[in-house]
Amino acid sequence: MTEWEFINNLSYRSQLSEEQSHFVKLIYRTKLKKVSYRFSSVLGADGQDIHVREIAQARKELVSRYALGDNCDVLVGLADELYARYKWEDCYTVTSRYCTFTSALCSRRQSFPTDDPGS
C-alpha cells in the first residue's frame, strides 16, 4: 500500500465530524512525499502528476478556507514541494519565512510563566 492509498483509506469519519475529517485529510495530504510522485505513472490528461496537483490543491484550500498561510505544516509542505521541483530560491524564501515564524513562537513560549514554583 502506498502512502497515498493509506491516507485516502483512513476512516476519518468514524472519529470526526465531516468538516474535521476533511481538514485532517487536507493536512495529511500536504505532508505526503512530493519526490516519489514526480516519477509516478498517475498522470492526468494534461500530463501532470495527479498526486502533486491534489497536494497543491489541499494546500491552497488550507490557506484560503482555513487561513493557514503561516501554519508550520503548510509551510513545510510547500518548501518540500518547491525543493522537489528544484525551485531553490522559492524554497529558501519559504524556509526563511518558516524559521522567522518558528523563532518568534519560541521566544514567545520562553516568556510564558512556568508552573514550577521553584523557577
MODELLER restraints for C-alpha pairs under 7 A, 6 or more apart:
rsr = mdl.restraints
at = mdl.atoms
rsr.add(forms.Gaussian(group=physical.xy_distance, feature=features.Distance(at['CA:7:A'], at['CA:28:A']), mean=6.94, stdev=0.5))
rsr.add(forms.Gaussian(group=physical.xy_distance, feature=features.Distance(at['CA:12:A'], at['CA:21:A']), mean=5.09, stdev=0.5))
rsr.add(forms.Gaussian(group=physical.xy_distance, feature=features.Distance(at['CA:13:A'], at['CA:21:A']), mean=5.91, stdev=0.5))
rsr.add(forms.Gaussian(group=physical.xy_distance, feature=features.Distance(at['CA:26:A'], at['CA:58:A']), mean=5.12, stdev=0.5))
rsr.add(forms.Gaussian(group=physical.xy_distance, feature=features.Distance(at['CA:29:A'], at['CA:55:A']), mean=5.56, stdev=0.5))
rsr.add(forms.Gaussian(group=physical.xy_distance, feature=features.Distance(at['CA:29:A'], at['CA:58:A']), mean=6.62, stdev=0.5))
rsr.add(forms.Gaussian(group=physical.xy_distance, feature=features.Distance(at['CA:30:A'], at['CA:55:A']), mean=5.45, stdev=0.5))
rsr.add(forms.Gaussian(group=physical.xy_distance, feature=features.Distance(at['CA:30:A'], at['CA:58:A']), mean=6.56, stdev=0.5))
rsr.add(forms.Gaussian(group=physical.xy_distance, feature=features.Distance(at['CA:30:A'], at['CA:59:A']), mean=6.13, stdev=0.5))
rsr.add(forms.Gaussian(group=physical.xy_distance, feature=features.Distance(at['CA:30:A'], at['CA:74:A']), mean=6.65, stdev=0.5))
rsr.add(forms.Gaussian(group=physical.xy_distance, feature=features.Distance(at['CA:30:A'], at['CA:77:A']), mean=5.30, stdev=0.5))
rsr.add(forms.Gaussian(group=physical.xy_distance, feature=features.Distance(at['CA:31:A'], at['CA:77:A']), mean=5.72, stdev=0.5))
rsr.add(forms.Gaussian(group=physical.xy_distance, feature=features.Distance(at['CA:34:A'], at['CA:52:A']), mean=6.55, stdev=0.5))
rsr.add(forms.Gaussian(group=physical.xy_distance, feature=features.Distance(at['CA:34:A'], at['CA:80:A']), mean=6.93, stdev=0.5))
rsr.add(forms.Gaussian(group=physical.xy_distance, feature=features.Distance(at['CA:34:A'], at['CA:81:A']), mean=5.66, stdev=0.5))
rsr.add(forms.Gaussian(group=physical.xy_distance, feature=features.Distance(at['CA:34:A'], at['CA:84:A']), mean=6.32, stdev=0.5))
rsr.add(forms.Gaussian(group=physical.xy_distance, feature=features.Distance(at['CA:35:A'], at['CA:84:A']), mean=5.43, stdev=0.5))
rsr.add(forms.Gaussian(group=physical.xy_distance, feature=features.Distance(at['CA:37:A'], at['CA:49:A']), mean=6.95, stdev=0.5))
rsr.add(forms.Gaussian(group=physical.xy_distance, feature=features.Distance(at['CA:37:A'], at['CA:51:A']), mean=6.52, stdev=0.5))
rsr.add(forms.Gaussian(group=physical.xy_distance, feature=features.Distance(at['CA:37:A'], at['CA:52:A']), mean=6.60, stdev=0.5))
rsr.add(forms.Gaussian(group=physical.xy_distance, feature=features.Distance(at['CA:38:A'], at['CA:49:A']), mean=6.69, stdev=0.5))
rsr.add(forms.Gaussian(group=physical.xy_distance, feature=features.Distance(at['CA:42:A'], at['CA:49:A']), mean=5.81, stdev=0.5))
rsr.add(forms.Gaussian(group=physical.xy_distance, feature=features.Distance(at['CA:42:A'], at['CA:50:A']), mean=5.96, stdev=0.5))
rsr.add(forms.Gaussian(group=physical.xy_distance, feature=features.Distance(at['CA:43:A'], at['CA:49:A']), mean=4.49, stdev=0.5))
rsr.add(forms.Gaussian(group=physical.xy_distance, feature=features.Distance(at['CA:43:A'], at['CA:50:A']), mean=5.49, stdev=0.5))
rsr.add(forms.Gaussian(group=physical.xy_distance, feature=features.Distance(at['CA:44:A'], at['CA:50:A']), mean=5.66, stdev=0.5))
rsr.add(forms.Gaussian(group=physical.xy_distance, feature=features.Distance(at['CA:59:A'], at['CA:74:A']), mean=6.46, stdev=0.5))
rsr.add(forms.Gaussian(group=physical.xy_distance, feature=features.Distance(at['CA:62:A'], at['CA:68:A']), mean=5.67, stdev=0.5))
rsr.add(forms.Gaussian(group=physical.xy_distance, feature=features.Distance(at['CA:63:A'], at['CA:69:A']), mean=4.74, stdev=0.5))
rsr.add(forms.Gaussian(group=physical.xy_distance, feature=features.Distance(at['CA:72:A'], at['CA:98:A']), mean=6.53, stdev=0.5))
rsr.add(forms.Gaussian(group=physical.xy_distance, feature=features.Distance(at['CA:75:A'], at['CA:94:A']), mean=6.57, stdev=0.5))
rsr.add(forms.Gaussian(group=physical.xy_distance, feature=features.Distance(at['CA:75:A'], at['CA:98:A']), mean=6.44, stdev=0.5))
rsr.add(forms.Gaussian(group=physical.xy_distance, feature=features.Distance(at['CA:79:A'], at['CA:91:A']), mean=4.96, stdev=0.5))
rsr.add(forms.Gaussian(group=physical.xy_distance, feature=features.Distance(at['CA:79:A'], at['CA:94:A']), mean=5.85, stdev=0.5))
rsr.add(forms.Gaussian(group=physical.xy_distance, feature=features.Distance(at['CA:79:A'], at['CA:95:A']), mean=6.35, stdev=0.5))
rsr.add(forms.Gaussian(group=physical.xy_distance, feature=features.Distance(at['CA:82:A'], at['CA:88:A']), mean=6.99, stdev=0.5))
rsr.add(forms.Gaussian(group=physical.xy_distance, feature=features.Distance(at['CA:82:A'], at['CA:90:A']), mean=6.69, stdev=0.5))
rsr.add(forms.Gaussian(group=physical.xy_distance, feature=features.Distance(at['CA:82:A'], at['CA:91:A']), mean=5.30, stdev=0.5))
rsr.add(forms.Gaussian(group=physical.xy_distance, feature=features.Distance(at['CA:83:A'], at['CA:91:A']), mean=5.84, stdev=0.5))
